[in-house]
Amino acid sequence: YREIFTKSNDIIFVLDKDFRFLNFNPTITRLMEFSPEELTHKPFSELFENQEKAAQFLYNLEFNDTITETEVTLNTKTGRKKTFLSSFAKIISHSGEMQYQGILHDYTNLKKSVV
């Protein structure tokens, strides 16, 4: 499983109950241009292009066990917009804490070619 996590072309991560990054694969640093230190404990909502959409997305996530195939637009560290197809699930950590597992599939270039 570790190789799937580290070698995936998709961003795979875990958020804490307050939607802050706990763990993530190396793909996020490559696609989003943040260092691991900058991302650790960073609120996921800060990456959203639109804060109103971020609040709505996190509200939906909080009150549903899963969210699948939902489009999100996030900003990289340098301000470039990237479009992802997202999937999330609520999970319970080994210590009993509520967490959120997320997968983001970057389809920015595909979306640009369709438009």
N, C-alpha and C positions, 0 to 999 in steps of 0.2 A: 504493500500500500504506500509505503514511503516514496517509492519511485514514481508512482502515479502523481502524488502530491508535488514532488520536486520537479518532475519533467513535463508536466501538463502545459499545454499552450494556453489553457484557460486559467484565469485567476481563481484560486481556491483559498478561502479564508474562514476564520472564526471570529465572531464579534461577541463581546460580553453583553450582559443584560442591558447596558446603557448604550449599546450599538457602537462600541469602540473596538478597534482592532486588537485582537489578542495574538493571533497566529495567522500566517499567510505564506503562500509559496513564492518563490523568486520571481515568478512571472509578473506579479504586481509591481515590483520595483522597475522592471524593464518597460512595461506598458504605461505606468502612471508617473514615472520619473522621480519618485520619492525614494529616499534611502530607507532601509529597514528601521532605523532609529526615528525617522520622521513619522513613519506610519504607526509604530507601536503606540497603542492607546489613543490614536487619533480618531475622532468621531467620524464614522462612515458618512454622515450627512454633509460634512465639510467638502467632500469630493463632488457632490451634486452640482450640476450647472445651475439649477433652480432650487432655492431653499424651500419654497412652497411645495414643490414636488417631492423634495426630500422628506419633509414632515408628513406628507400624505403616504408616501411609500413606507416609512417606518411605522406609522400608525397601523397600516394594513398588515405589516409584518408582525407587529405586537399582538394583534388580535386574530391571526390565522396561524395554523401550524406550518403551512407551506405557502410559498409563492413561487409559481413556475412561469417561465417564458414571458417575463415582464421586461419591457425595454426601459433602460435607464441611460441617461446621458451624464457623464462625469467629466470633470476637468482634470487634466494632468497638472503636475506641479508648475509647468510653464504656461498653463492656460489653454492648451489645446483641448478641444472637445472630442470625446470618444463615446461611441454608442455601444452598449452591451446588451446582450440578452441575459437576464439574471434568473437564477433559481436560488431560493432560500428555504431553509427548514429550521424549526426550533429543535434544539437538542438539550439534553441535560448532561452536564459535565460529570466526571467521576466524583467530584466533591458535592454534587447536587445543585450546582448553579445553572440557571437558565442561560443558554447561549444560542447563537444563531450561526448556522453554517451557510456559507454563500459560495456560489460559483458564478463567475462573470465570463461570458464568451464575447470577445471583441468582434463585432461585425461592422466597424466603422467604414472600412473600405468597401465592403459589399453594399452597404446602405448608400454610400456616395455614388457607386456605379449605377444604382437603380434610379436615383433621382436625376 
